[in-house]
């Protein structure tokens, strides 16, 4: 009796386990169906055919179907004119007006289809069209893997959405992810631009193209070259890396990475950025650069440099500061000109001129550099300093300079002796070769001058003063001095010069902060203690006291 009870308990346990396994299997199938997956034992069902026959001699394993043939596999319906149905292998071949519908969003048509129900693989041939929402993929040979939701072609294809037409030799498309991957001879045609590359990822939902090889984007007069980046085909915004290039008839931008929006005309470059104005033949360089085509403005920071090489057979001018800003005026006219603001720690180098100033403004209209806050300018062995200096160029050669307030001109004769002129205002004029030939000075003028003998020896020093003076030179040698009614001068033999007469008041020889090569524009040197010019206080315009006016009335 005890034995029978144990046997009955064992049988009941087996039944319970079997029911649990069956329930688990049913739940797994339902879960697969809900997720769009297919159970391993899924069967291809023949739903309809006008005629069914067998040919035991030719195809003993096939059912021959003709007329309005319909198959179902999971949630997909497949239609054709005729078919061979291989029930044992769970597959079929379909001929004529082949069509597969998967849900409401995916349709696949062609002239021939081989379908493997076990692998869930559809091989469609001739005049193939895969339609997914507003996207169509055209090809002559397409394999569509339903298990992974992926269609791919190997012999050329074309994908068309609302605005874009993509063609390539090889490609694949995932409807569920809206992602297309095209390779080899890829071309994206858009009414606004054309993109060519060898590898392109394209999202039909976001309309963003991602290229990962040498690529070109051409639109109107604009050209982009990049080896990796993203391009929004709707907004024409680009995000480019790997030393990309943007070119239009007026400007060329190169950077390690570039962000550009054609609709707004704005571009940003990061890392070794070079913006070249092709027409004006100048460059803006920096670790970071920004420009706006619509306004003609630009910005450069981080080892920022403005280069001007506009004149043939002339030396290039280099200007550096912490920040460079460029503004354009009279755009779209023949009177276009640009102004560059450089701040702080501005430095200039060209073979004929070097300068240092906290802030610099260059006006292209009159080729004028204006230097603010402790400016110093050098030309050969001559130095100009003051509170503000304006330097004008002609054909990339210094033409004249204007020094305002505490103005001083110093020319080094040797390590001890210096020709010096000081006054409130100095105007220095240079010939076509960049040689000083005239200096006009007004306001408390003083000078120290050493005439040089033919054998280059110094025998005398002349010093003098007046309210206004003019100095005329030829080949850097003083030929004539013009002075007013208050002119006075004194001469000293070189051996008898008083110590307090060697240097004028405010004398500062600042050659140690001078950039002597184009590389030295990046090396800012602070002035020594005591070598700082104290600016004279400026008179303020008196303000009218409105209360007093009212009381008088």
Long-range contacts (C-beta under 8 A, 24 or more apart in sequence): 33-74, 36-75, 37-147, 38-73, 38-74, 38-120, 38-146, 38-147, 42-73, 42-74, 42-117, 43-73, 43-90, 43-117, 44-71, 44-72, 44-73, 44-85, 44-87, 44-90, 44-91, 44-92, 44-115, 44-117, 45-71, 45-72, 45-73, 46-70, 46-71, 46-85, 47-71, 47-72, 47-77, 49-83, 59-84, 61-86, 61-88, 61-89, 62-86, 63-87, 69-94, 71-115, 73-115, 73-117, 73-120, 74-146, 75-102, 75-103, 76-100, 76-101, 76-102, 76-146, 77-101, 78-113, 78-115, 80-113, 89-116, 89-118, 90-116, 90-117, 90-118, 91-115, 91-116, 91-117, 91-118, 98-124, 100-124, 100-144, 102-146, 105-132, 105-133, 105-175, 106-130, 106-131, 106-132, 106-175, 107-131, 107-132, 108-142, 108-144, 108-151, 110-142, 119-147, 120-145, 120-146, 120-147, 121-145, 121-146, 121-147, 122-146, 128-153, 130-173, 130-175, 132-173, 132-175, 132-204, 133-204, 134-161, 134-162, 134-204, 135-159, 135-160, 135-161, 135-173, 135-175, 135-178, 135-204, 136-160, 136-161, 137-173, 137-180, 148-174, 149-174, 149-175, 149-176, 149-177, 150-174, 151-175, 157-182, 159-202, 159-204, 161-204, 161-207, 162-207, 163-190, 163-191, 163-207, 163-233, 163-234, 164-188, 164-189, 164-190, 164-202, 164-207, 164-233, 165-189, 165-190, 166-200, 166-202, 168-200, 178-203, 178-204, 178-205, 178-206, 179-203, 179-204, 180-204, 186-211, 188-233, 190-233, 192-219, 192-236, 193-217, 193-218, 193-219, 193-233, 193-236, 194-218, 194-219, 195-231, 206-232, 207-232, 207-233, 207-234, 208-232, 208-233, 209-233, 219-262, 221-248, 221-249, 222-246, 222-247, 222-248, 222-262, 223-247, 223-248, 224-260, 226-258, 229-258, 235-261, 235-263, 236-261, 236-262, 236-263, 237-261, 237-262, 237-263, 238-262, 248-293, 249-278, 249-279, 250-277, 250-278, 250-279, 250-293, 251-275, 251-276, 251-277, 251-278, 251-291, 251-293, 252-276, 252-278, 253-289, 253-291, 255-289, 264-292, 264-294, 265-292, 265-293, 265-294, 265-295, 266-290, 266-291, 266-292, 266-293, 267-291, 267-292, 267-293, 273-300, 275-300, 277-338, 280-310, 280-338, 280-364, 281-308, 281-309, 281-310, 282-306, 282-307, 282-308, 282-309, 282-310, 283-307, 283-309, 284-324, 284-326, 286-324, 291-326, 295-328, 295-331, 296-326, 296-327, 296-328, 296-329, 296-331, 296-336, 296-338, 297-325, 297-326, 297-327, 297-328, 298-325, 298-326, 299-323, 299-324, 299-325, 299-326, 300-324, 303-522, 305-521, 306-340, 306-342, 306-362, 308-396, 310-396, 311-395, 311-396, 314-395, 314-396, 314-397, 315-350, 315-351, 315-352, 315-396, 316-350, 316-518, 317-348, 317-349, 317-350, 317-396, 318-348, 318-349, 318-350, 318-518, 318-521, 319-346, 319-347, 319-348, 319-360, 319-362, 319-521, 320-346, 320-347, 320-348, 320-521, 320-522, 321-345, 321-346, 321-347, 321-359, 321-360, 329-365, 337-363, 337-364, 337-365, 338-364, 339-363, 339-364, 339-365, 340-364, 345-524, 346-371, 347-515, 347-520, 347-521, 347-522, 347-524, 348-515, 348-521, 349-515, 349-516, 349-517, 349-518, 349-520, 349-521, 350-396, 352-379, 352-380, 352-397, 352-398, 352-434, 353-377, 353-378, 353-379, 353-391, 353-398, 353-434, 354-378, 354-514, 354-515, 354-516, 355-389, 355-391, 356-510, 356-513, 356-514, 356-515, 357-389, 366-392, 367-392, 367-393, 367-394, 367-399, 368-392, 368-393, 369-393, 374-527, 374-532, 374-533, 376-510, 376-513, 376-514, 377-401, 378-511, 378-514, 379-430, 379-434, 379-436, 380-434, 381-411, 381-412, 382-409, 382-410, 382-411, 382-412, 382-436, 383-409, 383-410, 383-411, 383-412, 383-509, 383-510, 383-511, 384-408, 384-409, 384-410, 384-426, 384-428, 385-410, 385-508, 385-510, 385-533, 386-426, 386-533, 387-533, 387-535, 387-536, 394-432, 395-432, 397-430, 397-432, 397-433, 397-434, 398-430, 398-434, 399-429, 399-430, 400-427, 400-428, 400-429, 400-430, 401-426, 401-427, 401-428, 401-430, 402-426, 402-427, 403-427, 403-428, 405-535, 405-536, 406-506, 406-533, 406-535, 406-536, 407-441, 408-504, 408-506, 408-507, 408-508, 409-439, 410-507, 410-509, 411-476, 412-509, 412-511, 413-450, 413-452, 413-458, 414-458, 416-502, 417-450, 417-458, 417-461, 417-502, 418-448, 418-503, 418-507, 418-509, 419-447, 419-448, 419-449, 419-450, 419-478, 420-446, 420-447, 420-448, 420-449, 420-503, 420-504, 420-507, 421-445, 421-446, 421-447, 421-469, 421-471, 422-446, 422-447, 422-504, 422-505, 422-506, 423-469, 435-475, 435-476, 436-473, 436-476, 437-472, 437-473, 437-474, 438-470, 438-471, 438-472, 438-473, 439-470, 439-471, 439-473, 440-469, 440-470, 440-471, 441-468, 441-469, 441-470, 441-471, 442-467, 442-468, 443-467, 443-468, 445-469, 446-504, 446-505, 447-471, 447-481, 447-504, 448-501, 448-502, 448-503, 448-504, 449-478, 450-494, 451-478, 452-477, 458-494, 459-493, 459-494, 460-491, 460-492, 460-493, 460-494, 461-491, 461-492, 461-494, 461-497, 461-501, 462-489, 462-490, 462-491, 462-492, 463-489, 463-490, 463-492, 463-501, 464-488, 464-489, 464-490, 506-533, 508-533
